[in-house]
Amino acid sequence: MRVIVQNLQKRPGLASSLVREHKPDVLLAQEINLKTEDEALFKTAAHNTSKMGFGTAVYGRGPTSITDMILVNSPHAETGWLIVKKTTVALYEDGVHLVSFHGYNGMPFKSVSKLIDHVAAVLAVIPKGSPAVFAGDFNTWSKEHVDAVTNLMMNEGFMLACSWPYPGRKLPLDHAFIRDLRLDSYTTYQNESDHIGIILDLHLDP
């Protein structure tokens, strides 16, 4: 299973371009600008987006590969109580749960506990013990953020498959956690977003 994880920075049409270029089985998109994407490609995608089309999405290559969509919002609003980060959860083939996660940010205070509340709210809707990919932009602005998220995920049976850099920062914001899956390889790539993207090649543990 080839999975792309990308914060798109609301760049018009970028998700469609990445799908055409890299031909993934799955795209876990954050900050998608859905109204600018190819309708034919994203007709059956699961998404948790605002009226303007901004949010997260889970794309699957086949027309019936994505089912059982669950939408989870952060328990905490931010930026003057106007913005609530959105997460999309969906079921993929072979019973793999997919999570496109855009974590609580909370500028300028960047609360660790509120980010953990958001992660926990998403974990609560994923069946325990099911294979899963939980990935995206976690907004882990400090080592404390990274450690807290990693510990919570490990307690739920996930392992940190990889983290990848955000330009100009020592600590990564983007992470991919997996459960009952094996990471064969990964490749990062540059694109027009401010976030680097990643391509993960995964398979189910026997």
N, C-alpha and C positions, 0 to 999 in steps of 0.2 A: 504494500500500500504506500503510494507516494503522497505525501502531505506537504502542502505549502502553508506556512504561517507568516502573516504579513499585516502590520499596521499600515494602512493605505494613506493615512493623513488626508482623507477625503479627496484624494486626487481623482478627477473625473476619468472614468473608464479604465482605471489602473487594474482593477481585479480581472476584468475581461482580458486585458492585454497579457497579464501573467498566466492566466489559464491557457490562452492560445499558445504562448511561448513555451511554457514548461509542461503542459499537458498532465497536470496532477490528477490523481484519483479524488483528492480532497483539497479544498482551500479553506483554511480558517482565517477569516478576515476581520480585522478591527478597523474602526473609523472608515467603514465603507461608505461610499456615496452612491447608494443603490440605484437611484433614479437615473444615473448616468451610465449604468452598466448595460451590457448586451442582454436584452430581455430574454432572448432564446436560451442563452447560457444559464441565466439565473432564475428561470421560471420556476424551477422546483427546489431552489435553495431555501434552506431554513434561515430566517433572519429575525433579529430583534432591533428594529430601527424606529426612528422618530417619524413624524409626519413629513419631515423634509428628506427622509431617506438615509439618515446618518445612524450608524450603530455597528452591530456585529452581524456576521453571516457565516453559514456553513454551506459550502458548495460541494456537491458530489457529481462525479462525471456522468453516471447513469441516471436516467429519468426517474428511477424508483430506488436509487441507492440511499437516499436520505429520508428518514421517517421519524415519527414520534418526537416532534419538535417540542422543546420546553424552553420558555423564555424566563430568564431570571434577571431582575434588576438589583443593583446594589442596595442594601438596606439603608444607606446613608446618601443623602443628596450633597452636592457640592456647588461651588461658585454661586453663592447667594441663594442656595436652595433651588436653583433652576435646572441643574444638570444632574441626571442620575445615570451612572455607567450601566451599560446593557451587556448581557451575556446571552449567547445562543448555545443551547445544548440540543443534540440530535443523535439519533441512532443510525449507524452505518451498517453495511453488510457484515455478516459473521458476528453480529451482536456487539460491535465496537461502538462505545459512546464517544462522541466528539464534542469538545467544548471550545468555542471561540470566546476567549476571555479578555475583557478590557477592564482592568482593575481600578478600584477607587483611587482617586488621585489626591483630591483635597488640598489643592494649592491654596495658600502657601504652607499649610501646616503638615500635610503629608502624614496623616495619622496611621500608625502601624495597626492599631487595634481595629480601625474601621476597614482597612484593607483585608484583614483577617476575617472580619465579619462577612465581607463580600465573598471571599473564597469559600468560607464555610457554608454560605447560603447556596452556592452552586453545588458543592459536594453533597449537600443534603438531597438533591434531586437525582443523583446518579446512583443506580443500584449498587450496593456494596459488593465488591468482588468481581464486578463486570470489567472486561477489558476496556480501556479508555485512553484517549489522548486529550489532555487538558493543557491548552497552550494559548499563548497570546502575549499581549502587553500588560504586565502585572504592575507597572508603575512602582517598581521596587527602588526607591530613591536612596536607600541606605543599606548597609550590611544587616542592620536590624530587620528591615523589611524582608530581605532575601532569606535570612535565617528563619524568621517566623513563618513565612510561606512554605519554605522547604520542609520544616518540621511538621507542619500541619498536613501537608501532602503525603509525607512519608508515613504518618500515623494512619492514613487511609489507604496504604498499600501502593502508593505511587513512588516512582523513582524519577529523579531529575535526569532526563535524557540529554538535554543540552541547554545552554544559555548562549546568547550571541550579543555582540556589542551594539551599543547605541553610540553613534559618532560623537566624540568629544567628551564621553563620560567613562570613568574607570569601571563603574558597576553597571551590569546589564539591566535593562528594563524588561526584556523579552525572554521568556522561558518556555520550554516544552517538558511537561511531565507525562509519563506513560505508566500504565498498569497492565500487566499480563501481555505485554507486547515487547518485542525486541527491536532495538535500533540497529539497523545494518550499516547505515552511513548517513551523513548529512553534508549539505553544501550551502553556504551563504551566498548572497548576491546583492549587488547594488541596484537601486532603482530610483525613481523620481520622488518617492516618499522620503521623509526624514529618518525613517526606520529602515535598517537593513532587513532583508527577508531571508527565510531559510527554507530549504527543501529537505524533508526527512523521508528516508526509506525505511519502512517498518514492516514487521510481520508478526503474526500471532505466535505466542509461545505454544509449543506442542503440549 
